Amino acid sequence: MSGQHNAPLRVARLISTRAGDAERGTEVRMRADDARMRLIEDGELVWVHGPRRQELATVRVDDTLPRGDVILRDVAGASPSEIITLVKAAYGTPRNPGLV
């Protein structure tokens, strides 16, 4: 994978949920063009590689973010302004295997 496909991203904000929240779980919000450059689609699983650990998260496209910034929800071990990279969890696997 070339460096362009794994360009670093800056954590703009962290969201931590609580047990009663309607939407919970690990998530990465990013711009559509940032996702497309990494061959990632909305709803796919990615590995979030941070300075202290890596964790699986679902991608959600959010074009209100500045280019190169992401919002992380419930991703442990990351802090605002840190640099992360994303790696698609399963290359070559259809997003919805039932459609193939």
Backbone as JSON, one array per atom type, in Angstrom:
{
  "sequence": "MSGQHNAPLRVARLISTRAGDAERGTEVRMRADDARMRLIEDGELVWVHGPRRQELATVRVDDTLPRGDVILRDVAGASPSEIITLVKAAYGTPRNPGLV",
  "N": [[0.85, -1.17, 0.0], [0.65, 2.16, -0.89], [2.09, 5.25, 0.41], [0.29, 7.33, -0.01], [-2.22, 6.14, 0.21], [-2.33, 5.64, 2.85], [-2.15, 7.97, 4.3], [-1.42, 10.11, 7.06], [-3.82, 11.06, 9.59], [-5.46, 13.62, 11.51], [-6.66, 13.64, 14.82], [-9.49, 15.27, 15.49], [-11.49, 15.43, 17.36], [-12.78, 13.67, 20.2], [-15.29, 11.33, 21.07], [-17.03, 10.07, 23.75], [-19.12, 7.53, 24.77], [-21.93, 6.55, 26.86], [-23.41, 3.92, 28.88], [-26.24, 4.05, 28.52], [-26.6, 5.4, 26.12], [-27.95, 5.86, 22.83], [-26.51, 5.44, 20.43], [-23.63, 3.64, 20.23], [-20.26, 2.34, 20.5], [-17.21, 1.68, 18.64], [-16.13, 4.08, 16.31], [-15.19, 5.87, 13.37], [-15.28, 9.01, 12.07], [-15.09, 10.59, 9.0], [-14.11, 12.57, 6.11], [-15.57, 12.09, 2.84], [-13.8, 12.19, 0.63], [-11.32, 11.75, 1.87], [-11.75, 9.15, 2.78], [-12.19, 7.78, 0.35], [-9.67, 8.04, -0.87], [-8.28, 6.21, 0.61], [-9.42, 3.89, -0.14], [-11.72, 3.16, 1.21], [-15.06, 2.62, 2.25], [-18.19, 4.04, 3.37], [-19.36, 2.61, 6.35], [-17.64, 0.45, 6.43], [-15.23, -1.68, 8.12], [-12.3, -0.64, 9.82], [-8.84, -0.66, 10.8], [-7.73, 1.31, 13.38], [-4.84, 2.9, 13.82], [-3.07, 4.12, 16.35], [-0.86, 6.11, 18.47], [-0.5, 4.59, 20.77], [-1.96, 2.2, 20.66], [-3.94, -0.14, 18.68], [-7.16, -0.4, 17.15], [-10.3, -1.8, 16.12], [-12.75, -0.18, 14.11], [-15.81, 1.27, 12.89], [-16.35, 2.99, 9.84], [-17.74, 6.16, 9.23], [-19.01, 8.43, 6.96], [-18.53, 11.9, 6.91], [-18.88, 14.86, 5.71], [-18.65, 17.38, 6.8], [-16.37, 17.74, 8.18], [-13.01, 19.09, 8.32], [-10.59, 18.57, 5.71], [-8.45, 15.82, 6.19], [-8.89, 15.58, 8.9], [-10.34, 13.7, 11.62], [-13.06, 12.35, 13.56], [-13.21, 10.51, 16.46], [-15.06, 7.93, 17.97], [-15.5, 6.33, 21.0], [-12.98, 5.11, 20.85], [-10.33, 3.77, 22.35], [-7.28, 4.97, 23.83], [-6.53, 7.13, 22.24], [-5.98, 10.61, 21.64], [-7.1, 14.05, 21.37], [-5.76, 15.93, 18.65], [-3.74, 14.12, 18.12], [-1.92, 12.04, 15.81], [-3.13, 9.66, 13.58], [-3.39, 6.57, 11.69], [-5.3, 4.83, 9.22], [-6.28, 1.56, 8.36], [-7.73, -0.55, 6.09], [-9.8, -3.18, 7.17], [-10.23, -5.67, 5.87], [-9.05, -6.29, 2.92], [-10.25, -6.86, -0.35], [-12.53, -8.14, 0.41], [-15.95, -8.16, -0.06], [-18.12, -5.45, 0.88], [-20.72, -6.1, 1.53], [-21.25, -9.26, 1.62], [-23.49, -10.74, 0.8], [-24.41, -9.6, -1.53], [-22.88, -10.42, -3.65]],
  "CA": [[0.0, 0.0, 0.0], [1.49, 3.35, -0.96], [1.9, 6.24, 1.46], [-0.9, 8.14, -0.29], [-3.4, 5.43, 0.68], [-2.3, 5.56, 4.31], [-1.71, 9.27, 4.79], [-1.85, 10.32, 8.45], [-5.0, 11.88, 9.88], [-5.41, 14.25, 12.84], [-7.86, 13.47, 15.63], [-10.05, 16.59, 15.78], [-12.34, 15.35, 18.54], [-13.13, 12.35, 20.72], [-16.62, 11.2, 21.65], [-17.15, 8.92, 24.64], [-20.52, 7.26, 25.05], [-22.27, 5.9, 28.13], [-24.21, 2.7, 28.74], [-27.61, 4.32, 28.07], [-26.64, 6.13, 24.85], [-28.55, 5.12, 21.72], [-25.45, 5.04, 19.5], [-22.4, 3.31, 20.96], [-19.3, 1.5, 19.78], [-16.11, 2.38, 17.98], [-16.49, 4.7, 15.03], [-14.33, 6.92, 12.83], [-15.97, 9.9, 11.12], [-14.11, 11.23, 8.12], [-14.62, 13.08, 4.84], [-15.69, 11.1, 1.77], [-12.59, 12.15, -0.2], [-10.28, 11.08, 2.66], [-12.06, 7.71, 2.77], [-11.98, 7.28, -1.01], [-8.22, 7.95, -1.09], [-7.82, 5.01, 1.33], [-10.22, 2.78, -0.66], [-12.65, 2.82, 2.29], [-16.43, 3.08, 2.05], [-19.02, 4.22, 4.56], [-19.84, 1.37, 6.95], [-16.6, -0.58, 6.48], [-14.37, -1.77, 9.3], [-10.9, -0.27, 9.62], [-7.96, -0.63, 11.97], [-7.26, 2.64, 13.76], [-3.5, 2.78, 14.4], [-2.68, 5.31, 17.09], [0.48, 6.04, 19.06], [-0.43, 3.63, 21.88], [-2.63, 0.92, 20.4], [-4.8, -0.18, 17.5], [-8.5, -0.87, 17.48], [-11.24, -1.84, 15.0], [-13.84, 0.8, 14.18], [-16.63, 1.43, 11.69], [-16.2, 4.3, 9.21], [-18.93, 6.93, 8.86], [-18.63, 9.59, 6.16], [-19.03, 13.17, 7.44], [-18.2, 15.88, 4.92], [-18.54, 18.65, 7.52], [-15.02, 17.8, 8.77], [-11.93, 19.57, 7.46], [-9.79, 17.51, 5.07], [-7.35, 15.32, 7.01], [-9.31, 15.45, 10.3], [-11.32, 12.67, 11.94], [-13.65, 12.3, 14.9], [-13.23, 9.13, 16.96], [-16.03, 7.63, 19.03], [-15.22, 5.14, 21.81], [-11.69, 4.5, 20.5], [-9.43, 3.95, 23.5], [-5.87, 5.2, 23.57], [-6.28, 8.25, 21.33], [-6.23, 11.93, 22.22], [-7.22, 15.1, 20.36], [-4.56, 16.44, 17.98], [-2.79, 13.06, 17.78], [-1.92, 11.57, 14.44], [-3.46, 8.24, 13.44], [-3.56, 6.06, 10.34], [-6.37, 3.85, 9.09], [-6.03, 0.46, 7.44], [-8.93, -1.34, 5.83], [-9.69, -4.44, 7.92], [-10.2, -6.85, 5.0], [-8.99, -5.97, 1.5], [-10.75, -7.9, -1.22], [-13.78, -8.68, 0.93], [-17.06, -7.25, -0.36], [-18.72, -4.84, 2.05], [-21.91, -6.89, 1.83], [-21.05, -10.5, 0.88], [-24.74, -11.23, 0.25], [-24.68, -8.98, -2.83], [-22.0, -10.98, -4.67]],
  "C": [[0.9, 1.23, 0.0], [1.18, 4.3, 0.18], [0.66, 7.09, 1.26], [-2.15, 7.47, 0.28], [-3.44, 5.34, 2.19], [-1.76, 6.86, 4.9], [-2.22, 9.47, 6.22], [-3.05, 11.26, 8.54], [-4.88, 12.44, 11.29], [-6.74, 14.03, 13.55], [-8.35, 14.87, 16.03], [-10.85, 16.57, 17.08], [-12.55, 13.89, 18.92], [-14.54, 12.4, 21.28], [-16.62, 9.94, 22.5], [-18.62, 8.73, 24.97], [-20.69, 6.58, 26.4], [-23.21, 4.73, 27.86], [-25.61, 2.96, 28.18], [-27.72, 5.02, 26.73], [-27.17, 5.25, 23.72], [-27.49, 4.61, 20.74], [-24.17, 4.85, 20.28], [-21.49, 2.5, 20.06], [-18.28, 2.34, 19.04], [-16.53, 2.86, 16.6], [-15.45, 5.75, 14.67], [-15.17, 7.72, 11.85], [-14.91, 10.62, 10.32], [-14.78, 11.68, 6.83], [-14.66, 11.97, 3.79], [-14.41, 11.03, 0.93], [-11.41, 11.53, 0.55], [-10.5, 9.57, 2.67], [-11.77, 7.11, 1.4], [-10.5, 7.1, -1.32], [-7.64, 6.69, -0.45], [-8.59, 3.76, 0.91], [-11.2, 2.25, 0.39], [-14.02, 3.4, 1.97], [-17.15, 3.24, 3.38], [-19.52, 2.87, 5.06], [-18.8, 0.27, 7.04], [-15.83, -0.54, 7.79], [-12.94, -1.4, 8.93], [-10.14, -0.47, 10.93], [-7.53, 0.8, 12.18], [-5.92, 2.44, 14.46], [-3.11, 4.11, 15.03], [-1.31, 5.13, 17.7], [0.61, 4.98, 20.16], [-1.06, 2.28, 21.61], [-3.37, 0.98, 19.07], [-6.12, -0.83, 17.85], [-9.36, -0.87, 16.21], [-12.34, -0.82, 15.21], [-14.57, 0.83, 12.85], [-16.46, 2.85, 11.16], [-17.58, 4.88, 8.91], [-18.45, 8.18, 8.13], [-19.32, 10.83, 6.72], [-18.27, 14.29, 6.74], [-18.16, 17.26, 5.58], [-17.15, 18.82, 8.13], [-14.03, 18.43, 7.8], [-11.15, 18.39, 6.89], [-8.63, 17.13, 5.99], [-7.68, 15.17, 8.49], [-10.32, 14.32, 10.45], [-11.89, 12.92, 13.32], [-13.7, 10.83, 15.28], [-14.28, 9.0, 18.05], [-15.65, 6.31, 19.68], [-13.96, 4.39, 21.37], [-10.72, 4.81, 21.63], [-8.01, 4.23, 23.03], [-5.56, 6.29, 22.58], [-6.65, 9.55, 22.04], [-6.38, 12.95, 21.11], [-5.86, 15.6, 19.91], [-3.51, 15.37, 17.7], [-2.95, 12.66, 16.33], [-2.2, 10.07, 14.43], [-3.39, 7.86, 11.96], [-4.67, 5.03, 10.37], [-5.97, 2.81, 8.07], [-7.31, -0.34, 7.31], [-8.77, -2.72, 6.47], [-9.57, -5.66, 7.01], [-10.22, -6.42, 3.54], [-9.5, -7.15, 0.7], [-12.03, -8.54, -0.74], [-14.9, -7.7, 0.61], [-17.67, -6.71, 0.92], [-19.96, -5.61, 2.49], [-21.81, -8.19, 1.03], [-22.33, -11.07, 0.27], [-25.07, -10.68, -1.13], [-23.86, -9.59, -3.96], [-22.63, -12.2, -5.28]]
}
